[in-house]
Amino acid sequence: MKSEEGSSNNRTFAVAIVGSRGIVTTSEVLMQRALKNNADDKSEDKLLDTVLDSAKQAEGFASHDVTLWLDQAVLNKDRYFRNYWIHNNLKELKDINKVLIDLEIASDKLLEKRWLFNSEIAASTKETSLDQLLKFAPNSAQLVSVRQADDKNINQTLDAVIFGPKRAIAPLEAGYNPATSESTSEDGEEPTNSPYQRYTSLDQRFDQDIDSPELSVNKTISDGESKFFAALSEVLAQAKPLRFALFAEPQVETTSSFVSFNRGVVVEFERAESLSKEKLEKLISDELKQRFVVAGNNVNFNWQTGADNSRSLSRVLIEHGGAYLLEKNYLIFANSENYLAKLIASSKTPISEKLTTNPNLTRFALVRVKGSKAPFDKLMRRLDGLGLSTTPVKQNNNQNADLEDSEVDTSSGSDLLFSQNISSLIGVAGDVNLATLEQTTNNGVIKEQVSYRFATKK
């Protein structure tokens, strides 16, 4: 089937029915190859043997409603994949050569299983019980993520909790020339010498570079964050991190027009007694001053001890700073004293239902999709003036126009820009209550199971 004559888009697709199977291709040539392979068992153009070999290596594989095989090594080199892959995690995929995915559609959930093949991956030899860390997860947390400890992920997670949302900062390479530098790197990401990323957080680098007419220096300027990460790794390494968990949830105050984001991280150590709290506090205080205080200002960030022996900064900026408690083998860090108290309280509350029953996980994550919709809807209504004014609202047995289950009344003929015309991706997944990811590693294979559980219909 081809596009109509005169059409500016020259598109073709072909359809064939072979026995009980349907074949759809994007070109006639590809269809001819598919039909030839189906008829000729000895065809050298077949990919079937490679796919079957992947299936044999995939422990627990069984075909269900949809099965997908990917030549990830080829995709990693593809220009369009590098530029348009929405997750932008090309570095994580660079060692993956093949992927097998199976999707099972059930009445109460979608179950997706993935096998990512990487010959360099070894089976995990560490004890991987995540139960103790999952005890800290509040029932209201929209995001729960627990994984094995490594310097990069712990550093980035603590950075986001202590200093607020991550803003990518990259060093400006020596000899940088805006007129000759490319806008996209080989792996599809913005190059590390991009000046647009360099000054998203002002520090001494701005003072050094501002007088340079060509934005170039005689040597590579050290990245301030890299120094902080190196120092943080050195402090944490003394206690030997084993695993860590991240918890996050948005919060909308009924009397405020703003949305705040609570974040917390819990790190489990092998030797927590070796962690130097003095060095950790000084490192954080110095970095806060380096990133957010104008040079020459003698602002000091002082740590105070709470009634529960927690430590918090007495003078912090909005979304920056936080509080922590070192208890037994756990470093519990949150972006506020209130959220720290919530994490501690959760750890002491009996668990009614385990989030996972798999004892051999290297990673677990949970997203409460339906719960995330309420803060988004509240924010959109407030941008339209609802909840803070007398704009008509249809109520669902609720007297407060700002509560999450209130709906916009369209009977007046009004058309609200944010509440009605700007939709969230959460709305597309409106039937999904929560999604979980369970990851295990074996020799040469990373296995992931993602479960999208539907909301119970009343």
Backbone hydrogen bonds in HBPLUS format (Angstrom, degrees):
<---DONOR---> <-ACCEPTOR-->    atom                        ^
c    i                          cat <-CA-CA->   ^        H-A-AA   ^      H-
h    n   atom  resd res      DA  || num        DHA   H-A  angle D-A-AA Bond
n    s   type  num  typ     dist DA aas  dist angle  dist       angle   num
A0013-PHE N   A0001-MET O   3.05 MM  12  5.49 156.2  2.11 151.5 159.1     1
A0003-SER N   A0011-ARG O   3.04 MM   8  5.51 124.4  2.37 154.9 165.8     2
A0007-SER N   A0004-GLU O   3.08 MM   3  5.59 154.9  2.14 132.8 135.1     3
A0014-ALA N   A0025-THR O   2.90 MM  11  5.25 157.1  1.95 137.3 144.7     4
A0025-THR N   A0014-ALA O   2.94 MM  11  5.25 158.5  1.99 145.1 151.9     5
A0016-ALA N   A0023-ILE O   2.90 MM   7  5.12 149.4  1.99 147.3 154.0     6
A0023-ILE N   A0016-ALA O   2.75 MM   7  5.12 163.7  1.77 160.4 163.7     7
A0018-VAL N   A0021-ARG O   2.82 MM   3  5.24 155.9  1.88 154.0 160.8     8
A0021-ARG N   A0018-VAL O   2.99 MM   3  5.24 163.2  2.02 127.1 129.7     9
A0031-MET N   A0027-SER O   3.20 MM   4  6.45 148.2  2.31 138.7 147.2    10
A0032-GLN N   A0028-GLU O   2.95 MM   4  6.26 154.0  2.02 149.8 156.5    11
A0033-ARG N   A0029-VAL O   3.07 MM   4  6.39 153.8  2.14 147.5 154.2    12
A0034-ALA N   A0030-LEU O   2.99 MM   4  6.23 155.5  2.06 144.2 150.9    13
A0035-LEU N   A0031-MET O   2.93 MM   4  6.17 162.7  1.96 154.7 158.5    14
A0036-LYS N   A0032-GLN O   3.01 MM   4  6.12 155.2  2.07 143.1 150.1    15
A0037-ASN N   A0033-ARG O   2.94 MM   4  6.14 158.6  1.99 148.4 153.9    16
A0038-ASN N   A0034-ALA O   3.02 MM   4  6.23 147.2  2.13 142.4 151.4    17
A0039-ALA N   A0035-LEU O   3.13 MM   4  6.35 143.0  2.27 140.5 149.5    18
A0040-ASP N   A0036-LYS O   2.90 MM   4  5.95 140.2  2.06 148.6 159.6    19
A0043-SER N   A0040-ASP O   3.27 MM   3  5.43 167.2  2.29 111.7 112.6    20
A0050-THR N   A0047-LEU O   3.06 MM   3  5.49 122.0  2.41 109.1 123.0    21
A0051-VAL N   A0047-LEU O   3.10 MM   4  6.43 158.2  2.15 155.1 161.9    22
A0052-LEU N   A0048-LEU O   2.88 MM   4  6.09 165.1  1.90 158.0 161.8    23
A0053-ASP N   A0049-ASP O   2.94 MM   4  6.06 148.3  2.04 139.5 148.3    24
A0054-SER N   A0050-THR O   3.08 MM   4  6.37 149.8  2.17 142.5 149.9    25
A0055-ALA N   A0051-VAL O   3.00 MM   4  6.34 153.8  2.07 147.1 154.6    26
A0056-LYS N   A0052-LEU O   2.98 MM   4  6.26 147.3  2.09 145.3 153.4    27
A0057-GLN N   A0053-ASP O   3.19 MM   4  6.46 145.5  2.31 141.2 149.7    28
A0058-ALA N   A0054-SER O   3.05 MM   4  6.24 127.1  2.34 140.7 155.0    29
A0058-ALA N   A0055-ALA O   3.26 MM   3  5.06 137.2  2.46  90.9 102.6    30
A0061-PHE N   A0058-ALA O   3.13 MM   3  5.54 151.9  2.21 139.5 135.0    31
A0065-ASP N   A0103-LEU O   3.06 MM  38  5.87 116.7  2.48 144.9 160.4    32
A0066-VAL N   A0103-LEU O   3.18 MM  37  5.03 158.2  2.23 141.6 144.2    33
A0103-LEU N   A0066-VAL O   2.73 MM  37  5.03 161.2  1.77 158.4 161.3    34
A0068-LEU N   A0101-ILE O   2.74 MM  33  4.98 165.0  1.76 148.8 153.4    35
A0101-ILE N   A0068-LEU O   2.74 MM  33  4.98 163.2  1.77 157.9 161.4    36
A0070-LEU N   A0099-VAL O   2.79 MM  29  4.99 161.9  1.83 152.5 155.5    37
A0099-VAL N   A0070-LEU O   3.04 MM  29  4.99 152.6  2.12 141.4 143.5    38
A0074-VAL N   A0071-ASP O   3.12 MM   3  5.62 128.3  2.40 109.2 120.7    39
A0075-LEU N   A0071-ASP O   3.11 MM   4  6.43 161.7  2.14 149.9 155.6    40
A0076-ASN N   A0072-GLN O   2.86 MM   4  5.98 155.1  1.92 150.9 156.1    41
A0073-ALA N   A0097-ASN O   3.12 MM  24  4.40 152.8  2.19 122.6 114.6    42
A0077-LYS N   A0074-VAL O   3.05 MM   3  5.41 144.8  2.18 106.7 116.7    43
A0078-ASP N   A0075-LEU O   2.94 MM   3  4.97 147.8  2.05 103.0 113.4    44
A0082-ARG N   A0078-ASP O   3.01 MM   4  6.23 164.3  2.04 155.4 159.8    45
A0083-ASN N   A0079-ARG O   3.07 MM   4  6.25 149.8  2.17 144.1 151.9    46
A0084-TYR N   A0080-TYR O   2.89 MM   4  5.85 149.2  1.99 149.4 156.9    47
A0085-TRP N   A0081-PHE O   2.98 MM   4  5.28 140.1  2.14 143.6 144.2    48
A0088-ASN N   A0085-TRP O   3.16 MM   3  5.76 153.0  2.24 117.1 124.6    49
A0092-GLU N   A0089-ASN O   3.04 MM   3  5.51 130.2  2.29 109.6 121.8    50
A0093-LEU N   A0090-LEU O   3.09 MM   3  5.08 132.9  2.32  95.1 108.2    51
A0094-LYS N   A0090-LEU O   3.08 MM   4  6.10 119.2  2.47 144.7 158.8    52
A0096-ILE N   A0093-LEU O   2.98 MM   3  5.21 159.2  2.02 113.5 120.3    53
A0097-ASN N   A0117-PHE O   3.01 MM  20  5.97 160.8  2.05 169.7 174.2    54
A0117-PHE N   A0098-LYS O   2.92 MM  19  5.27 172.5  1.93 157.5 159.2    55
A0100-LEU N   A0115-TRP O   2.96 MM  15  5.13 157.6  2.01 143.2 150.6    56
A0115-TRP N   A0100-LEU O   2.81 MM  15  5.13 151.3  1.89 152.2 160.2    57
A0102-ASP N   A0113-LYS O   2.88 MM  11  5.26 158.6  1.93 151.7 158.2    58
A0113-LYS N   A0102-ASP O   2.87 MM  11  5.26 165.9  1.89 156.8 161.6    59
A0104-GLU N   A0111-LEU O   2.85 MM   7  5.08 162.5  1.88 145.4 151.4    60
A0111-LEU N   A0104-GLU O   2.90 MM   7  5.08 171.9  1.90 154.4 157.2    61
A0106-ALA N   A0109-LYS O   2.92 MM   3  5.28 157.9  1.97 170.1 177.1    62
A0454-PHE N   A0108-ASP O   2.92 MM 346  5.44 168.0  1.94 139.3 142.8    63
A0110-LEU N   A0452-TYR O   2.91 MM 342  5.01 149.5  2.01 133.7 143.1    64
A0452-TYR N   A0110-LEU O   2.83 MM 342  5.01 171.7  1.83 156.2 159.1    65
A0112-GLU N   A0450-VAL O   2.79 MM 338  5.03 173.5  1.80 163.4 162.2    66
A0450-VAL N   A0112-GLU O   2.71 MM 338  5.03 167.1  1.72 159.3 162.4    67
A0114-ARG N   A0448-GLU O   2.73 MM 334  5.02 161.8  1.76 156.5 159.9    68
A0448-GLU N   A0114-ARG O   2.90 MM 334  5.02 161.4  1.94 141.4 147.1    69
A0116-LEU N   A0446-ILE O   2.81 MM 330  5.01 171.5  1.82 153.9 156.1    70
A0446-ILE N   A0116-LEU O   2.83 MM 330  5.01 161.9  1.86 145.4 151.7    71
A0118-ASN N   A0444-GLY O   2.90 MM 326  4.95 157.6  1.95 128.2 135.0    72
A0121-ILE N   A0118-ASN O   3.03 MM   3  5.62 162.4  2.06 120.5 125.9    73
A0444-GLY N   A0121-ILE O   2.71 MM 323  4.72 162.8  1.74 134.8 140.5    74
A0134-LEU N   A0130-LEU O   3.05 MM   4  6.25 157.4  2.11 156.4 163.7    75
A0135-LYS N   A0132-GLN O   3.37 MM   3  5.39 146.9  2.49  95.3 104.4    76
A0136-PHE N   A0133-LEU O   3.10 MM   3  5.80 158.3  2.15 116.9 122.5    77
A0137-ALA N   A0134-LEU O   3.16 MM   3  5.39 161.2  2.19 107.9 113.7    78
A0141-ALA N   A0138-PRO O   3.13 MM   3  5.34 164.4  2.15 109.0 113.9    79
A0142-GLN N   A0248-ALA O   2.95 MM 106  6.00 132.4  2.18 139.1 153.2    80
A0368-ARG N   A0142-GLN O   2.91 MM 226  4.87 157.0  1.97 132.0 139.6    81
A0143-LEU N   A0248-ALA O   3.04 MM 105  5.14 150.4  2.13 153.7 152.6    82
A0248-ALA N   A0143-LEU O   3.10 MM 105  5.14 148.5  2.21 141.4 143.6    83
A0144-VAL N   A0366-LEU O   2.88 MM 222  4.97 154.0  1.95 149.5 152.5    84
A0366-LEU N   A0144-VAL O   2.67 MM 222  4.97 148.5  1.77 148.2 153.9    85
A0145-SER N   A0246-LEU O   2.94 MM 101  5.08 151.8  2.02 149.3 153.6    86
A0246-LEU N   A0145-SER O   2.69 MM 101  5.08 154.5  1.76 148.7 157.9    87
A0146-VAL N   A0364-PHE O   2.70 MM 218  5.15 168.7  1.71 160.6 164.0    88
A0364-PHE N   A0146-VAL O   2.75 MM 218  5.15 158.8  1.79 155.8 159.5    89
A0147-ARG N   A0244-PHE O   3.07 MM  97  5.89 160.3  2.11 163.8 169.0    90
A0244-PHE N   A0147-ARG O   3.09 MM  97  5.89 158.7  2.14 163.3 169.6    91
A0148-GLN N   A0362-THR O   3.23 MM 214  5.85 135.3  2.44 168.1 160.6    92
A0149-ALA N   A0242-LEU O   2.92 MM  93  5.17 158.9  1.96 133.8 126.9    93
A0154-ILE N   A0150-ASP O   3.08 MM   4  6.17 171.2  2.09 168.6 171.4    94
A0155-ASN N   A0151-ASP O   2.94 MM   4  5.94 166.7  1.96 153.2 157.6    95
A0156-GLN N   A0152-LYS O   3.04 MM   4  6.22 167.4  2.06 152.0 155.4    96
A0157-THR N   A0153-ASN O   3.00 MM   4  6.04 155.2  2.06 143.4 150.4    97
A0158-LEU N   A0154-ILE O   2.92 MM   4  6.07 173.1  1.93 159.1 160.8    98
A0159-ASP N   A0155-ASN O   2.91 MM   4  5.96 153.9  1.98 145.9 154.1    99
A0160-ALA N   A0156-GLN O   3.09 MM   4  6.27 153.7  2.16 141.1 146.5   100
A0161-VAL N   A0157-THR O   3.13 MM   4  6.42 152.7  2.21 147.6 154.9   101
A0162-ILE N   A0158-LEU O   2.89 MM   4  6.00 168.7  1.91 157.0 159.9   102
A0163-PHE N   A0159-ASP O   2.84 MM   4  5.60 161.3  1.88 146.6 152.9   103
A0164-GLY N   A0160-ALA O   3.09 MM   4  4.83 124.3  2.41 117.5 123.3   104
A0321-GLY N   A0162-ILE O   2.55 MM 159  4.95 155.6  1.61 159.0 163.3   105
A0176-TYR N   A0173-GLU O   3.19 MM   3  5.65 133.7  2.42 144.2 138.4   106
A0180-THR N   A0177-ASN O   3.09 MM   3  5.62 145.8  2.21 115.5 124.2   107
A0181-SER N   A0177-ASN O   3.04 MM   4  5.97 146.7  2.15 165.3 175.7   108
A0185-SER N   A0189-GLU O   2.90 MM   4  5.48 163.0  1.93 158.6 163.4   109
A0188-GLY N   A0185-SER O   3.07 MM   3  5.34 162.4  2.10 114.0 116.2   110
A0194-SER N   A0191-PRO O   3.10 MM   3  5.51 150.7  2.19 122.1 121.1   111
A0200-THR N   A0197-GLN O   3.36 MM   3  5.73 161.8  2.40 121.9 118.5   112
A0206-PHE N   A0203-ASP O   3.12 MM   3  5.92 143.4  2.26 121.8 128.4   113
A0208-GLN N   A0204-GLN O   3.06 MM   4  6.35 146.7  2.17 145.5 154.9   114
A0209-ASP N   A0205-ARG O   2.93 MM   4  6.09 153.3  2.00 147.6 154.4   115
A0210-ILE N   A0206-PHE O   2.93 MM   4  5.79 147.1  2.04 152.9 158.6   116
A0212-SER N   A0209-ASP O   2.96 MM   3  5.28 162.6  1.99 115.4 120.6   117
A0215-LEU N   A0212-SER O   3.22 MM   3  5.18 167.7  2.24 108.3 111.0   118
A0226-SER N   A0223-ASP O   3.08 MM   3  5.28 120.2  2.46 100.3 115.0   119
A0227-LYS N   A0223-ASP O   3.25 MM   4  6.67 150.7  2.34 151.1 158.6   120
A0228-PHE N   A0224-GLY O   3.12 MM   4  6.47 156.3  2.18 146.1 152.6   121
A0229-PHE N   A0225-GLU O   2.81 MM   4  6.08 164.5  1.84 157.1 160.8   122
A0230-ALA N   A0226-SER O   2.96 MM   4  6.12 156.1  2.02 143.7 150.2   123
A0231-ALA N   A0227-LYS O   2.98 MM   4  6.20 160.7  2.02 148.8 153.8   124
A0232-LEU N   A0228-PHE O   2.80 MM   4  5.99 157.1  1.86 152.7 159.8   125
A0233-SER N   A0229-PHE O   2.87 MM   4  6.02 160.3  1.91 148.3 153.3   126
A0234-GLU N   A0230-ALA O   3.11 MM   4  6.31 150.5  2.20 141.0 148.7   127
A0235-VAL N   A0231-ALA O   3.10 MM   4  6.41 152.8  2.18 146.3 152.7   128
A0236-LEU N   A0232-LEU O   2.96 MM   4  6.20 169.9  1.97 158.8 161.1   129
A0237-ALA N   A0233-SER O   2.85 MM   4  5.78 149.6  1.94 144.1 152.6   130
A0239-ALA N   A0236-LEU O   2.98 MM   3  5.67 148.1  2.08 117.9 126.0   131
A0240-LYS N   A0237-ALA O   3.11 MM   3  4.90 153.1  2.19  98.9 107.2   132
A0271-ARG N   A0239-ALA O   2.88 MM  32  4.56 166.6  1.90 148.0 143.4   133
A0270-GLU N   A0240-LYS O   2.89 MM  30  5.40 150.1  1.98 139.6 148.8   134
A0242-LEU N   A0268-GLU O   2.75 MM  26  5.63 170.8  1.76 167.3 164.0   135
A0268-GLU N   A0243-ARG O   2.82 MM  25  5.31 171.2  1.83 155.7 158.6   136
A0245-ALA N   A0266-VAL O   2.81 MM  21  5.16 150.9  1.89 142.9 152.9   137
A0266-VAL N   A0245-ALA O   2.90 MM  21  5.16 153.2  1.97 140.7 149.3   138
A0247-PHE N   A0264-GLY O   2.82 MM  17  5.15 161.5  1.86 155.9 156.9   139
A0264-GLY N   A0247-PHE O   2.85 MM  17  5.15 152.4  1.93 153.6 154.6   140
A0249-GLU N   A0262-ASN O   2.95 MM  13  5.32 151.4  2.04 147.8 152.8   141
A0262-ASN N   A0249-GLU O   2.82 MM  13  5.32 150.7  1.91 168.9 160.8   142
A0251-GLN N   A0260-SER O   2.69 MM   9  5.19 148.9  1.78 160.6 158.8   143
A0260-SER N   A0251-GLN O   2.90 MM   9  5.19 165.8  1.92 161.1 158.6   144
A0256-SER N   A0253-GLU O   3.25 MM   3  5.18 166.3  2.27 104.5 108.4   145
A0335-ASN N   A0263-ARG O   3.02 MM  72  5.74 149.2  2.12 165.5 166.5   146
A0265-VAL N   A0333-PHE O   2.73 MM  68  5.28 159.7  1.77 156.2 163.2   147
A0333-PHE N   A0265-VAL O   2.84 MM  68  5.28 175.2  1.85 166.9 167.8   148
A0267-VAL N   A0331-LEU O   2.92 MM  64  5.13 159.5  1.97 143.2 148.1   149
A0331-LEU N   A0267-VAL O   2.93 MM  64  5.13 159.1  1.98 146.0 152.7   150
A0269-PHE N   A0329-ASN O   2.82 MM  60  5.27 166.8  1.83 158.0 162.5   151
A0274-SER N   A0271-ARG O   3.05 MM   3  5.78 163.6  2.08 120.3 125.4   152
A0275-LEU N   A0272-ALA O   3.08 MM   3  5.55 168.2  2.10 116.9 120.4   153
A0280-LEU N   A0276-SER O   3.10 MM   4  6.33 159.6  2.14 146.8 152.8   154
A0281-GLU N   A0277-LYS O   2.90 MM   4  6.04 166.1  1.92 153.4 156.4   155
A0282-LYS N   A0278-GLU O   3.05 MM   4  6.19 162.7  2.08 147.7 152.7   156
A0283-LEU N   A0279-LYS O   2.95 MM   4  6.02 157.0  2.01 145.5 152.1   157
A0284-ILE N   A0280-LEU O   3.08 MM   4  6.32 159.0  2.13 149.2 154.0   158
A0285-SER N   A0281-GLU O   2.95 MM   4  6.11 168.0  1.96 152.5 156.2   159
A0286-ASP N   A0282-LYS O   2.93 MM   4  5.99 166.6  1.94 150.2 154.1   160
A0287-GLU N   A0283-LEU O   3.06 MM   4  6.17 152.7  2.14 140.0 147.6   161
A0288-LEU N   A0284-ILE O   2.92 MM   4  6.13 156.8  1.97 153.4 159.3   162
A0289-LYS N   A0285-SER O   3.09 MM   4  6.30 161.6  2.12 148.6 153.4   163
A0290-GLN N   A0286-ASP O   2.87 MM   4  6.07 151.7  1.95 142.7 151.3   164
A0291-ARG N   A0287-GLU O   2.92 MM   4  6.05 157.2  1.97 149.7 154.3   165
A0292-PHE N   A0288-LEU O   2.94 MM   4  5.84 162.4  1.97 150.3 155.3   166
A0293-VAL N   A0289-LYS O   3.18 MM   4  4.97 148.5  2.28 127.6 129.6   167
A0297-ASN N   A0294-VAL O   3.14 MM   3  5.90 158.6  2.19 145.0 146.8   168
A0314-SER N   A0302-ASN O   2.71 MM  12  5.54 169.8  1.72 172.5 175.8   169
A0304-GLN N   A0312-SER O   2.71 MM   8  5.38 160.4  1.75 157.6 164.0   170
A0312-SER N   A0304-GLN O   2.95 MM   8  5.38 154.1  2.02 146.7 155.2   171
A0306-GLY N   A0310-SER O   2.72 MM   4  5.08 164.6  1.75 149.7 154.0   172
A0309-ASN N   A0306-GLY O   3.02 MM   3  5.10 156.0  2.08 115.3 115.7   173
A0311-ARG N   A0324-TYR O   2.77 MM  13  5.37 167.1  1.78 163.2 167.6   174
A0324-TYR N   A0311-ARG O   2.75 MM  13  5.37 156.5  1.81 154.8 163.1   175
A0313-LEU N   A0322-GLY O   3.34 MM   9  6.31 156.7  2.39 170.9 174.9   176
A0320-HIS N   A0317-LEU O   3.01 MM   3  5.17 161.7  2.05 129.0 127.5   177
A0323-ALA N   A0334-ALA O   2.96 MM  11  5.56 158.2  2.01 149.9 155.4   178
A0334-ALA N   A0323-ALA O   2.91 MM  11  5.56 166.5  1.93 168.1 171.3   179
A0325-LEU N   A0332-ILE O   2.87 MM   7  5.21 144.2  1.99 141.7 153.1   180
A0332-ILE N   A0325-LEU O   2.88 MM   7  5.21 177.6  1.88 156.5 157.2   181
A0327-GLU N   A0330-TYR O   2.90 MM   3  5.35 152.7  1.97 161.8 164.4   182
A0330-TYR N   A0327-GLU O   2.89 MM   3  5.35 163.9  1.92 133.4 137.8   183
A0340-LEU N   A0336-SER O   3.06 MM   4  6.26 150.6  2.15 143.8 152.3   184
A0341-ALA N   A0337-GLU O   3.01 MM   4  6.26 158.4  2.06 148.4 153.3   185
A0342-LYS N   A0338-ASN O   3.07 MM   4  6.35 144.3  2.20 138.7 148.6   186
A0343-LEU N   A0339-TYR O   2.99 MM   4  6.27 155.5  2.05 149.0 153.9   187
A0344-ILE N   A0340-LEU O   3.03 MM   4  6.30 161.9  2.06 153.3 158.1   188
A0345-ALA N   A0341-ALA O   2.95 MM   4  6.08 158.9  2.00 144.7 150.7   189
A0346-SER N   A0342-LYS O   2.98 MM   4  6.15 152.3  2.06 143.9 151.2   190
A0347-SER N   A0343-LEU O   3.15 MM   4  6.42 149.3  2.24 144.3 151.5   191
A0348-LYS N   A0345-ALA O   3.17 MM   3  5.32 141.9  2.32 100.0 110.7   192
A0349-THR N   A0346-SER O   3.17 MM   3  5.17 160.6  2.21 103.2 109.2   193
A0362-THR N   A0439-GLN O   2.79 MM  77  5.71 166.1  1.80 152.2 157.2   194
A0439-GLN N   A0363-ARG O   2.91 MM  76  5.00 162.3  1.95 155.9 152.5   195
A0365-ALA N   A0437-LEU O   2.96 MM  72  5.01 149.6  2.05 141.2 145.5   196
A0437-LEU N   A0365-ALA O   2.79 MM  72  5.01 154.8  1.85 145.1 147.6   197
A0367-VAL N   A0435-ALA O   2.82 MM  68  5.23 158.7  1.87 155.9 162.0   198
A0435-ALA N   A0367-VAL O   2.85 MM  68  5.23 158.3  1.90 149.2 156.5   199
A0372-SER N   A0368-ARG O   3.18 MM   4  6.41 135.1  2.39 142.0 153.5   200
A0372-SER N   A0369-VAL O   3.07 MM   3  5.27 133.4  2.29 100.5 113.2   201
A0370-LYS N   A0433-ASN O   3.17 MM  63  4.90 165.8  2.19 125.5 129.9   202
A0373-LYS N   A0370-LYS O   3.19 MM   3  5.44 150.7  2.28 103.9 112.4   203
A0377-ASP N   A0373-LYS O   2.88 MM   4  6.09 165.2  1.90 159.5 163.6   204
A0378-LYS N   A0374-ALA O   2.92 MM   4  6.13 158.3  1.97 154.2 160.5   205
A0379-LEU N   A0375-PRO O   3.02 MM   4  6.19 161.0  2.05 147.4 151.8   206
A0380-MET N   A0376-PHE O   2.99 MM   4  6.27 161.1  2.02 152.9 157.9   207
A0381-ARG N   A0377-ASP O   2.96 MM   4  6.17 156.9  2.02 148.9 154.8   208
A0382-ARG N   A0378-LYS O   2.96 MM   4  6.21 151.5  2.04 146.8 155.0   209
A0383-LEU N   A0379-LEU O   3.02 MM   4  6.30 147.2  2.13 146.0 154.7   210
A0384-ASP N   A0380-MET O   3.22 MM   4  6.53 132.7  2.46 134.8 146.7   211
A0384-ASP N   A0381-ARG O   3.06 MM   3  5.04 130.5  2.31  92.7 106.5   212
A0386-LEU N   A0381-ARG O   2.73 MM   5  4.95 145.8  1.84 155.4 145.2   213
A0385-GLY N   A0382-ARG O   2.97 MM   3  4.75 153.7  2.04  96.3 104.6   214
A0394-LYS N   A0407-GLU O   2.84 MM  13  5.26 134.1  2.06 157.9 169.3   215
A0407-GLU N   A0394-LYS O   3.12 MM  13  5.26 168.4  2.13 164.2 163.0   216
A0403-LEU N   A0400-ASN O   3.23 MM   3  5.76 172.4  2.23 118.9 121.1   217
A0406-SER N   A0403-LEU O   3.15 MM   3  5.82 166.6  2.16 125.6 126.8   218
A0413-GLY N   A0410-THR O   3.10 MM   3  5.56 163.2  2.13 114.6 119.7   219
A0420-GLN N   A0416-LEU O   3.16 MM   4  5.50 147.4  2.28 130.9 138.4   220
A0421-ASN N   A0417-LEU O   2.99 MM   4  5.05 134.0  2.21 118.7 132.6   221
A0422-ILE N   A0417-LEU O   3.12 MM   5  6.50 127.5  2.41 150.6 163.2   222
A0427-GLY N   A0424-SER O   2.94 MM   3  5.41 140.0  2.10 108.0 117.8   223
A0428-VAL N   A0425-LEU O   3.08 MM   3  5.19 129.8  2.34  97.3 110.1   224
A0429-ALA N   A0426-ILE O   3.15 MM   3  5.26 126.6  2.45  96.9 110.1   225
A0430-GLY N   A0427-GLY O   3.18 MM   3  4.77 136.0  2.38 111.9 106.3   226
A0432-VAL N   A0429-ALA O   3.00 MM   3  5.53 157.9  2.05 117.8 124.9   227
A0455-ALA N   A0431-ASP O   2.80 MM  24  5.75 153.7  1.87 149.4 154.9   228
A0433-ASN N   A0453-ARG O   2.67 MM  20  5.74 153.3  1.74 151.4 160.6   229
A0453-ARG N   A0434-LEU O   2.91 MM  19  5.55 155.2  1.98 176.1 175.4   230
A0436-THR N   A0451-SER O   2.98 MM  15  5.30 152.4  2.06 141.8 150.5   231
A0451-SER N   A0436-THR O   2.94 MM  15  5.30 154.0  2.01 145.1 153.6   232
A0438-GLU N   A0449-GLN O   2.94 MM  11  5.21 151.6  2.02 140.0 149.3   233
A0449-GLN N   A0438-GLU O   2.88 MM  11  5.21 153.8  1.94 145.8 154.6   234
A0440-THR N   A0447-LYS O   2.91 MM   7  5.34 158.9  1.96 153.3 160.2   235
A0447-LYS N   A0440-THR O   2.92 MM   7  5.34 163.4  1.95 154.6 159.1   236
A0442-ASN N   A0445-VAL O   2.87 MM   3  5.25 166.7  1.89 165.1 167.5   237
A0445-VAL N   A0442-ASN O   3.14 MM   3  5.25 164.7  2.16 117.1 121.9   238
